Amino acid sequence: MRNKHLTPKQLLIKTLFWGLIIWICGTILLPIFAVTMYSLADETTYPRSGGDMVIPPHWGQEGNLLHHFKMVWILEDLPVYLARSLVLALGTVILSITLSAPAAYAFVRFRFPFRKILLLSFFVFMMMPDIVFGVSLFSMFYKWGLINTIIGVIMVHTLRAIPLTLLILNGVFESIPPTLEEAAFTMGTSRLRTLRKVILPLSAPGVAAASIYAFLLSWDDFVLTVLVGGPESYNLAVLASRFMIGTDVQHYRASATAVIMLVPVLFVNFFVQRYMKSDYLTGGMARDF
């Protein structure tokens, strides 16, 4: 029979490990729990002034559990912000992957001067604060007439997303053997078609990871959207911030907006999850020729 007794050292390591797991889960889940409670609570009774209340004593308001969601949906034109946020996020995904994939492929398969320096420069862009990045682009976008436009916000989100999406795809493309491309070339396939029909299908997990990053960056971006956007191009993150600014702070409507923002994020992660499986590493090449 297996000895289940642990030495003091093993017990300490196990305790620290599970303590760290619980701490990480609590750090992640506590804000979600808080905004959910605020979004469903009666604002006249929750929270108590002493702050000793965790679960609301009364749910909803005016007999409606979803009162705060209803107020945000009707009074704040939330459907417009929701649709706009989806357009911005999906546009950022499409544009960033479209630009990053050929660039990453070129970095992997071609050797040219200053290649490593150029790759390193993308890390510099990633370290640049959003406020510095946005201010440096503002005057240029203003001259081009892209301020307060959907296209302008998509472009600035894409420029922010490209450094990491390119580095993700660069690592994925490097793991694909060049012999697969050589086999496609012998069949008369062009390099661009090889990228589209061979490399990208084999890189589905990496493309999915890069797409999730680009989507989330655009979906919850606040600083760049405020700097480059305007009333006609603001997303849900800007709407949520409006409830927390000024003397009339509306925690409940801000929380309802935050919960609504979580739903598409969970859906995207659930949908793209299947492309992260290893089955997609080997499929989809032969049928495309």
N, C-alpha and C positions, 0 to 999 in steps of 0.2 A: 504494500500500500504506500502511496506517495506521501512523503513527509510534508505536512502542511505547516509545520512550525517555521517561523521566519526568525532570522537573526535580528538583533537590534538595528544593525545597519540596513538590512533589507526592509525592515518595517519603517524606518525613517525615510528611506528613498520612496517607498510606496506611498507613504503618507504625504510627502512633499509633492509627489507626482499628481495624486488625486486632488490635493489642495490647489495645485496650479490649474488643473483642468476646471475645477469648480470656480476658481477665481476668474478665469478667462470666460467661461460660460456666463457667469454673473455679470461681468463687465459688458458683454455683448447683449444679454437679454434684459438687463435692468432698464436701459432707456426704452426698449420696445414695450416692456411692461408698463412703464410710466406713461408713455404717450397713449397707450391703449386705455388705461384707466381714466386719464383726463378726457379722452374723446368720447367715452361712454358715460361719464359721471354727471350728476346734477351739480351744476356750478354753484348753487346756493348752499350746498352742504359738503362739498369736497374741494380741496382738502381742508381739514380743520385748522384753525389758526395756530395751534400748537405743533402741527406737523406730525401728529401721532397716529394718523389714519392711513392705512395702506389700501384697503378695499373700500370703495365708495359705499356709504350706507344706502344711497338711493341711486338707481340707474336711470340714465336719460333725463329728459326735462319735458315738462308739459305732457307727460304721458307717452313720450316718444323716445325709445332707446337710442335712435339714430338722429336725435335732434340736431346735434352739432354738425353732423355730416350733411343734413338737409340744409342747414343755414349756409354752410360753405358752398354747397352745390348750387343753391338758388341765388343767394345774395352776392356771391363773389365770382360768378361765372366760371365755376370750377371746370365744367366740361370743356370750355375754351382753353384754359390753361393745361388741362390734361391732354387734349389733342395736340396742342402746340408742343408740349414736352415730348410726346411720342414722335412727332415729326422731327424735332431737333435731335433726339437720341438716335433714331433709326437713320436719319441723314448722316449723322456723325459716324455711325458704324459703317455704312456703305462707302462713304468717301474715304475714311481712314484705312479700311481694308483694301479698297481699290488702289490707293496710293502706296500703301505699305508693302503689299505683296510683291509687285514688280521691283521695288527698291530693295527689299530683303533678298529677293532672288538674285539680283545683280551683285549684292555684297557677298553672297555665298559662292556664286559660280564664276564670277569674273575677278581678275586681279588687276587693280589699277592704282596709280599713285595716291598716297594719303588715305588709303582705304581704312586703316585702323584709326587714324585721326578723325575721320568723318564719323565712324561708329562711336568713338569716344565723345564726340560733340553732342550726340543725342542724350548722353547722360547729363551733360551740362544743361540742356533744355529742360530735362526732367527735374533738376534741382532748382530751377528758377521759380521764385514765388509767383502765384497767379496774378497778384497786383502789378508786379513788374512786367510780367508777360503781357497783360492786358493793356497797360498804359503805353507800352512800346508800340502796340499795334493800333491804338486808338486813332492817332492822327492819320495813319495810312488808310484805315477803313473809312474815316471821315471824308477824305479826299475822293475815295472811290464810291461814296454814297452807300456804304454798307452798314452804317449805324442804324439801329432800330429796324433791322430786317432779319427775317428768318435765315436767309442765305449767309448774312454776316455772322450770326451766332453759330451756325453750323460750321462755318469756316474756322472760327476761332477755337471752337471745341475740337475740331479735327486737328488743327495745328498743335493743340495741347495733347491730344491722344496719340498722334503719330510716333513720337519717340519710343514709347513703350510697346505699341503694337508692332512697330518695325523690329524692335529687339526680340520680341516674342517669336515673330515669324522667322527672323534670322536664325534663332536657335533651332526651330523646328525644321527648317529647310536644310540645315547642316546635317541633320540626322538621317536624311533621305539619301540612299546610295546614288551616285551619279550614273551607275550602270542602268538604272531604270530610265533615265532621260536618254541615254545613248541608244537604248532599245527603241525608244519612240522616234529618235532621229533617223534610225535606219528604215523606219516605215514612212519616211518623208514628212514627218510632223514638224511644223515650225516651232521655234523656241517659245513663242507666245502661246501657241496652242498646247504645247507640252506643259507650260506653267498652269494653264487653265484646266486641262484634262487629266494631268498626271500628278503634278506636285500638289495642287490645292486639295484634290480629293484625299490624297494620302496624308495631308496636313490638317484634316478636319478638326482633331482635338485642339491643335494650336490656334487655328482660325477661330474656333469657338471661344477659347480663352481670351484671345485678343478682342473679339467682338463684345464679350461680356465687359471687359475693361472699358472699351470705348463707350458702350451704352451707359454704364454706371457713371462714368466721368461726365457725360453730357446731362444725364438725368438729374443728378443732384448738384450740378455746378451752380454756384451763386455769384462769385466775384466776377468772372469773365462775362457772364450773362448780363449783369448790371452795367459793367463798363462798356460793352459793345452793343448790348440790346437796348430795348425801350419798352414802352407799354404795349406795343404790337408784337413783341417777340420775347416777353418774359415767360419763364417756365414756372413749374410748381414750387421750386425751391424759393423763388423770389416771392411768390404768393404767401408761402408759409412765413417768410421773414416779416412780411407786412403786419402780421398779427402780433409780432413781438417788439415792434418799434413804436415809440411814442408813449404817451401817458396811459392810453387805453390798451393795455396789454391783454390779449385774448388767448390765454393758454389753451382753451378748449378747442377753439377753431384751428389754432395752429397744430394741435395734436391730431385733430381729425384729418387735416391736410397731410400730415406726416404719415398717418396710417394708410391713407389712399396712395401716397407715394411708394409705400412698401409693396403693395400688391403687384404692380408690373415687374418690380425687381425680382420678387419670388417666382413669378411666372416665367420670366426670361431665364433665370437660373435653372428652373425645372425643365424647361423646353430644351435648352442647350446642353443640359447634362448628358443626354443620350449620345451626343456627338463627342463626348469626352471618353467614351468607351473604346477599348482597343480594337473592337470589330471594325471600326471605321478606318483603321490604319491600313487595312489590306483590301478594302473594297473599292469598286467603282472605276477601275481603270480599263479593263478589257472591253467593256460594253461601249465605251466612248469612241472607239476607233472603228 
